[in-house]
């Protein structure tokens, strides 16, 4: 499941690049979890929000039901709160 998440995140990163938004690659689940543990959005979050493409963010992918078991409740809540504040849902 971790590999599928990282593949989905890489696909989203490549799609974001087509929109002119550069996002640093996330190579490991530890990196993804660390981003969600932090106090700020992932790279490109605000630019993707401006373009109406928050579905391409680490935060959005981490809240998908299929990937929920990969993250702690705190990480999932951080992601959800960031998305809610940006008007995603």
MARDO-775348 format. One line per field, with one value per atom (N, C-alpha, C, CB): residue number from 0; atom name; residue in three letters; x, y, z. Coordinates in steps of 0.1 Angstrom, whole numbers, plus 5000, padded with zeros to 4 digits. Glycine has a CB too. Layout:
BEGIN
pos (NUM; ...)
site (CA; ...)
code (ALA; ...)
c1 (X; ...)
c2 (Y; ...)
c3 (Z; ...)
***
This chain:
BEGIN
pos (0; 0; 0; 0; 1; 1; 1; 1; 2; 2; 2; 2; 3; 3; 3; 3; 4; 4; 4; 4; 5; 5; 5; 5; 6; 6; 6; 6; 7; 7; 7; 7; 8; 8; 8; 8; 9; 9; 9; 9; 10; 10; 10; 10; 11; 11; 11; 11; 12; 12; 12; 12; 13; 13; 13; 13; 14; 14; 14; 14; 15; 15; 15; 15; 16; 16; 16; 16; 17; 17; 17; 17; 18; 18; 18; 18; 19; 19; 19; 19; 20; 20; 20; 20; 21; 21; 21; 21; 22; 22; 22; 22; 23; 23; 23; 23; 24; 24; 24; 24; 25; 25; 25; 25; 26; 26; 26; 26; 27; 27; 27; 27; 28; 28; 28; 28; 29; 29; 29; 29; 30; 30; 30; 30; 31; 31; 31; 31; 32; 32; 32; 32; 33; 33; 33; 33; 34; 34; 34; 34; 35; 35; 35; 35; 36; 36; 36; 36; 37; 37; 37; 37; 38; 38; 38; 38; 39; 39; 39; 39; 40; 40; 40; 40; 41; 41; 41; 41; 42; 42; 42; 42; 43; 43; 43; 43; 44; 44; 44; 44; 45; 45; 45; 45; 46; 46; 46; 46; 47; 47; 47; 47; 48; 48; 48; 48; 49; 49; 49; 49; 50; 50; 50; 50; 51; 51; 51; 51; 52; 52; 52; 52; 53; 53; 53; 53; 54; 54; 54; 54; 55; 55; 55; 55; 56; 56; 56; 56; 57; 57; 57; 57; 58; 58; 58; 58; 59; 59; 59; 59; 60; 60; 60; 60; 61; 61; 61; 61; 62; 62; 62; 62; 63; 63; 63; 63; 64; 64; 64; 64; 65; 65; 65; 65; 66; 66; 66; 66; 67; 67; 67; 67; 68; 68; 68; 68; 69; 69; 69; 69; 70; 70; 70; 70; 71; 71; 71; 71; 72; 72; 72; 72; 73; 73; 73; 73; 74; 74; 74; 74; 75; 75; 75; 75; 76; 76; 76; 76; 77; 77; 77; 77; 78; 78; 78; 78; 79; 79; 79; 79; 80; 80; 80; 80; 81; 81; 81; 81; 82; 82; 82; 82; 83; 83; 83; 83; 84; 84; 84; 84; 85; 85; 85; 85; 86; 86; 86; 86; 87; 87; 87; 87; 88; 88; 88; 88)
site (N; CA; C; CB; N; CA; C; CB; N; CA; C; CB; N; CA; C; CB; N; CA; C; CB; N; CA; C; CB; N; CA; C; CB; N; CA; C; CB; N; CA; C; CB; N; CA; C; CB; N; CA; C; CB; N; CA; C; CB; N; CA; C; CB; N; CA; C; CB; N; CA; C; CB; N; CA; C; CB; N; CA; C; CB; N; CA; C; CB; N; CA; C; CB; N; CA; C; CB; N; CA; C; CB; N; CA; C; CB; N; CA; C; CB; N; CA; C; CB; N; CA; C; CB; N; CA; C; CB; N; CA; C; CB; N; CA; C; CB; N; CA; C; CB; N; CA; C; CB; N; CA; C; CB; N; CA; C; CB; N; CA; C; CB; N; CA; C; CB; N; CA; C; CB; N; CA; C; CB; N; CA; C; CB; N; CA; C; CB; N; CA; C; CB; N; CA; C; CB; N; CA; C; CB; N; CA; C; CB; N; CA; C; CB; N; CA; C; CB; N; CA; C; CB; N; CA; C; CB; N; CA; C; CB; N; CA; C; CB; N; CA; C; CB; N; CA; C; CB; N; CA; C; CB; N; CA; C; CB; N; CA; C; CB; N; CA; C; CB; N; CA; C; CB; N; CA; C; CB; N; CA; C; CB; N; CA; C; CB; N; CA; C; CB; N; CA; C; CB; N; CA; C; CB; N; CA; C; CB; N; CA; C; CB; N; CA; C; CB; N; CA; C; CB; N; CA; C; CB; N; CA; C; CB; N; CA; C; CB; N; CA; C; CB; N; CA; C; CB; N; CA; C; CB; N; CA; C; CB; N; CA; C; CB; N; CA; C; CB; N; CA; C; CB; N; CA; C; CB; N; CA; C; CB; N; CA; C; CB; N; CA; C; CB; N; CA; C; CB; N; CA; C; CB; N; CA; C; CB; N; CA; C; CB; N; CA; C; CB; N; CA; C; CB; N; CA; C; CB; N; CA; C; CB; N; CA; C; CB; N; CA; C; CB)
code (UNK; UNK; UNK; UNK; UNK; UNK; UNK; UNK; UNK; UNK; UNK; UNK; UNK; UNK; UNK; UNK; UNK; UNK; UNK; UNK; UNK; UNK; UNK; UNK; UNK; UNK; UNK; UNK; UNK; UNK; UNK; UNK; UNK; UNK; UNK; UNK; UNK; UNK; UNK; UNK; UNK; UNK; UNK; UNK; UNK; UNK; UNK; UNK; UNK; UNK; UNK; UNK; UNK; UNK; UNK; UNK; UNK; UNK; UNK; UNK; UNK; UNK; UNK; UNK; UNK; UNK; UNK; UNK; UNK; UNK; UNK; UNK; UNK; UNK; UNK; UNK; UNK; UNK; UNK; UNK; UNK; UNK; UNK; UNK; UNK; UNK; UNK; UNK; UNK; UNK; UNK; UNK; UNK; UNK; UNK; UNK; UNK; UNK; UNK; UNK; UNK; UNK; UNK; UNK; UNK; UNK; UNK; UNK; UNK; UNK; UNK; UNK; UNK; UNK; UNK; UNK; UNK; UNK; UNK; UNK; UNK; UNK; UNK; UNK; UNK; UNK; UNK; UNK; UNK; UNK; UNK; UNK; UNK; UNK; UNK; UNK; UNK; UNK; UNK; UNK; UNK; UNK; UNK; UNK; UNK; UNK; UNK; UNK; UNK; UNK; UNK; UNK; UNK; UNK; UNK; UNK; UNK; UNK; UNK; UNK; UNK; UNK; UNK; UNK; UNK; UNK; UNK; UNK; UNK; UNK; UNK; UNK; UNK; UNK; UNK; UNK; UNK; UNK; UNK; UNK; UNK; UNK; UNK; UNK; UNK; UNK; UNK; UNK; UNK; UNK; UNK; UNK; UNK; UNK; UNK; UNK; UNK; UNK; UNK; UNK; UNK; UNK; UNK; UNK; UNK; UNK; UNK; UNK; UNK; UNK; UNK; UNK; UNK; UNK; UNK; UNK; UNK; UNK; UNK; UNK; UNK; UNK; UNK; UNK; UNK; UNK; UNK; UNK; UNK; UNK; UNK; UNK; UNK; UNK; UNK; UNK; UNK; UNK; UNK; UNK; UNK; UNK; UNK; UNK; UNK; UNK; UNK; UNK; UNK; UNK; UNK; UNK; UNK; UNK; UNK; UNK; UNK; UNK; UNK; UNK; UNK; UNK; UNK; UNK; UNK; UNK; UNK; UNK; UNK; UNK; UNK; UNK; UNK; UNK; UNK; UNK; UNK; UNK; UNK; UNK; UNK; UNK; UNK; UNK; UNK; UNK; UNK; UNK; UNK; UNK; UNK; UNK; UNK; UNK; UNK; UNK; UNK; UNK; UNK; UNK; UNK; UNK; UNK; UNK; UNK; UNK; UNK; UNK; UNK; UNK; UNK; UNK; UNK; UNK; UNK; UNK; UNK; UNK; UNK; UNK; UNK; UNK; UNK; UNK; UNK; UNK; UNK; UNK; UNK; UNK; UNK; UNK; UNK; UNK; UNK; UNK; UNK; UNK; UNK; UNK; UNK; UNK; UNK; UNK; UNK; UNK; UNK; UNK; UNK; UNK; UNK; UNK; UNK; UNK; UNK; UNK)
c1 (5008; 5000; 5009; 4991; 5020; 5029; 5034; 5041; 5037; 5042; 5032; 5047; 5019; 5008; 5006; 4995; 5008; 5006; 5017; 5007; 5030; 5041; 5040; 5054; 5034; 5032; 5021; 5028; 5011; 5000; 5005; 4988; 5014; 5020; 5029; 5027; 5036; 5045; 5037; 5055; 5026; 5018; 5012; 5006; 5007; 5002; 5013; 4996; 5025; 5036; 5038; 5049; 5038; 5040; 5029; 5042; 5017; 5005; 5006; 4992; 5011; 5013; 5023; 5017; 5034; 5044; 5038; 5056; 5029; 5022; 5015; 5013; 5011; 5004; 5013; 4994; 5026; 5036; 5039; 5032; 5035; 5037; 5048; 5024; 5059; 5070; 5069; 5084; 5069; 5067; 5079; 5054; 5085; 5097; 5092; 5104; 5099; 5095; 5096; 5105; 5086; 5086; 5090; 5072; 5101; 5106; 5102; 5121; 5099; 5096; 5084; 5108; 5078; 5067; 5071; 5060; 5083; 5088; 5087; 5102; 5091; 5091; 5076; 5097; 5067; 5053; 5048; 5045; 5051; 5045; 5051; 5049; 5064; 5070; 5064; 5086; 5060; 5053; 5040; 5051; 5033; 5020; 5021; 5012; 5032; 5035; 5038; 5046; 5043; 5048; 5036; 5055; 5040; 5030; 5027; 5035; 5031; 5028; 5024; 5040; 5018; 5014; 5026; 5005; 5023; 5033; 5037; 5028; 5048; 5053; 5043; 5067; 5040; 5030; 5016; 5032; 5013; 4999; 4992; 4998; 4997; 4990; 4989; 4998; 4999; 4998; 4987; 5011; 4987; 4976; 4963; 4979; 4962; 4949; 4944; 4950; 4953; 4950; 4945; 4962; 4950; 4946; 4934; 4958; 4929; 4918; 4921; 4907; 4933; 4938; 4943; 4948; 4937; 4942; 4942; 4933; 4935; 4935; 4949; 4925; 4957; 4971; 4981; 4976; 4976; 4985; 4986; 4979; 4997; 5000; 4988; 5013; 4983; 4972; 4960; 4969; 4956; 4944; 4946; 4941; 4958; 4960; 4960; 4973; 4965; 4966; 4952; 4975; 4942; 4929; 4920; 4922; 4925; 4917; 4916; 4924; 4904; 4901; 4911; 4887; 4915; 4925; 4938; 4926; 4942; 4955; 4955; 4962; 4943; 4941; 4949; 4927; 4951; 4958; 4973; 4957; 4978; 4992; 4996; 4996; 4986; 4988; 4982; 4984; 4988; 4982; 4970; 4993; 4962; 4950; 4955; 4942; 4966; 4970; 4975; 4982; 4982; 4986; 4973; 4995; 4964; 4952; 4944; 4943; 4943; 4936; 4943; 4935; 4957; 4964; 4961; 4980; 4961; 4959; 4945; 4961; 4935; 4921; 4919; 4912; 4925; 4923; 4929; 4931; 4941; 4947; 4937; 4961; 4932; 4923; 4910; 4919; 4904; 4892; 4895; 4887; 4906; 4910; 4911; 4922; 4915; 4917; 4904; 4928; 4893; 4881; 4879; 4878; 4887; 4887; 4873; 4898; 4868; 4856; 4843; 4856)
c2 (4988; 5000; 5013; 5000; 5012; 5024; 5027; 5021; 5017; 5019; 5025; 5006; 5021; 5027; 5042; 5019; 5045; 5059; 5067; 5060; 5062; 5070; 5072; 5063; 5061; 5062; 5073; 5049; 5073; 5083; 5097; 5080; 5098; 5111; 5116; 5111; 5107; 5110; 5114; 5099; 5107; 5111; 5125; 5101; 5128; 5141; 5152; 5141; 5149; 5158; 5162; 5153; 5151; 5153; 5161; 5140; 5159; 5166; 5181; 5160; 5183; 5197; 5204; 5197; 5197; 5204; 5208; 5194; 5201; 5205; 5218; 5194; 5221; 5233; 5244; 5231; 5241; 5251; 5252; 5264; 5242; 5241; 5231; 5239; 5235; 5226; 5221; 5232; 5208; 5202; 5193; 5194; 5194; 5185; 5171; 5189; 5161; 5147; 5142; 5139; 5134; 5127; 5112; 5128; 5108; 5095; 5084; 5095; 5087; 5077; 5081; 5075; 5071; 5073; 5081; 5060; 5080; 5088; 5103; 5083; 5106; 5120; 5125; 5121; 5117; 5121; 5123; 5110; 5114; 5116; 5128; 5103; 5130; 5142; 5155; 5142; 5155; 5167; 5169; 5165; 5159; 5160; 5163; 5147; 5159; 5162; 5177; 5154; 5183; 5197; 5207; 5201; 5220; 5230; 5239; 5239; 5234; 5241; 5232; 5250; 5237; 5229; 5223; 5238; 5213; 5207; 5218; 5194; 5215; 5224; 5225; 5219; 5236; 5238; 5239; 5228; 5236; 5236; 5249; 5234; 5260; 5273; 5276; 5284; 5272; 5274; 5265; 5272; 5253; 5244; 5248; 5229; 5254; 5259; 5271; 5264; 5279; 5291; 5286; 5300; 5274; 5269; 5259; 5261; 5258; 5249; 5234; 5253; 5230; 5217; 5210; 5216; 5212; 5207; 5192; 5212; 5185; 5171; 5165; 5166; 5174; 5170; 5171; 5178; 5175; 5177; 5164; 5188; 5164; 5153; 5152; 5156; 5164; 5164; 5157; 5178; 5160; 5154; 5139; 5160; 5135; 5120; 5113; 5118; 5119; 5112; 5110; 5120; 5118; 5117; 5107; 5130; 5101; 5091; 5079; 5088; 5073; 5061; 5050; 5056; 5048; 5036; 5038; 5035; 5051; 5054; 5057; 5065; 5058; 5062; 5053; 5061; 5040; 5032; 5036; 5018; 5043; 5047; 5058; 5050; 5065; 5077; 5077; 5089; 5084; 5085; 5094; 5090; 5093; 5102; 5117; 5100; 5120; 5134; 5139; 5135; 5130; 5133; 5135; 5122; 5126; 5128; 5140; 5115; 5143; 5156; 5168; 5156; 5168; 5179; 5182; 5177; 5171; 5172; 5177; 5158; 5171; 5175; 5190; 5166; 5194; 5208; 5218; 5210; 5214; 5223; 5224; 5218; 5212; 5212; 5220; 5198; 5219; 5226; 5241; 5221; 5245; 5259; 5265; 5261; 5257; 5261; 5260; 5253; 5255; 5254; 5242; 5266; 5232; 5220; 5212; 5210; 5211; 5202; 5211; 5194)
c3 (5000; 5000; 5000; 5012; 5007; 5007; 4993; 5017; 4986; 4972; 4964; 4966; 4965; 4957; 4961; 4960; 4974; 4978; 4972; 4993; 4973; 4967; 4952; 4971; 4945; 4931; 4928; 4925; 4936; 4934; 4936; 4943; 4946; 4950; 4938; 4963; 4933; 4922; 4909; 4918; 4906; 4895; 4897; 4894; 4910; 4913; 4911; 4927; 4915; 4914; 4899; 4920; 4891; 4876; 4870; 4869; 4874; 4870; 4874; 4875; 4886; 4891; 4883; 4906; 4879; 4871; 4857; 4868; 4852; 4839; 4841; 4834; 4853; 4857; 4860; 4868; 4860; 4864; 4879; 4859; 4886; 4901; 4903; 4909; 4909; 4912; 4926; 4910; 4928; 4941; 4943; 4943; 4954; 4957; 4958; 4971; 4952; 4952; 4967; 4943; 4970; 4983; 4980; 4990; 4985; 4981; 4991; 4980; 5003; 5014; 5021; 5023; 5028; 5036; 5048; 5041; 5053; 5064; 5061; 5068; 5048; 5044; 5043; 5030; 5038; 5037; 5051; 5030; 5060; 5074; 5081; 5082; 5078; 5084; 5079; 5081; 5066; 5061; 5068; 5046; 5071; 5077; 5092; 5075; 5098; 5112; 5114; 5117; 5103; 5104; 5106; 5091; 5107; 5110; 5097; 5121; 5086; 5074; 5063; 5069; 5052; 5041; 5033; 5032; 5025; 5017; 5006; 5010; 5000; 4989; 4978; 4983; 4974; 4963; 4967; 4953; 4980; 4984; 4980; 4999; 4984; 4981; 4967; 4988; 4959; 4944; 4938; 4938; 4943; 4938; 4942; 4942; 4954; 4959; 4950; 4974; 4946; 4937; 4924; 4935; 4919; 4906; 4908; 4900; 4920; 4922; 4920; 4912; 4923; 4921; 4934; 4910; 4945; 4958; 4958; 4969; 4949; 4948; 4945; 4938; 4940; 4937; 4949; 4925; 4960; 4972; 4980; 4981; 4987; 4997; 5007; 5005; 5011; 5021; 5015; 5025; 5003; 4997; 4995; 4984; 4990; 4988; 5002; 4981; 5012; 5025; 5031; 5034; 5027; 5033; 5025; 5033; 5014; 5007; 5015; 4993; 5015; 5023; 5021; 5020; 5009; 5007; 5013; 4992; 5016; 5022; 5037; 5014; 5042; 5056; 5066; 5060; 5064; 5074; 5074; 5070; 5065; 5064; 5074; 5050; 5079; 5087; 5100; 5079; 5110; 5123; 5123; 5133; 5133; 5134; 5134; 5147; 5141; 5141; 5127; 5150; 5119; 5106; 5097; 5100; 5098; 5090; 5093; 5092; 5106; 5111; 5106; 5126; 5106; 5101; 5086; 5103; 5079; 5064; 5062; 5057; 5069; 5067; 5071; 5076; 5082; 5086; 5076; 5100; 5070; 5060; 5048; 5055; 5044; 5032; 5035; 5028; 5047; 5051; 5051; 5064; 5056; 5057; 5043; 5064; 5033; 5019; 5011; 5013; 5018; 5011; 5002; 5003; 5004; 4995; 4996; 4998; 5007; 5009; 5009; 5021)
***
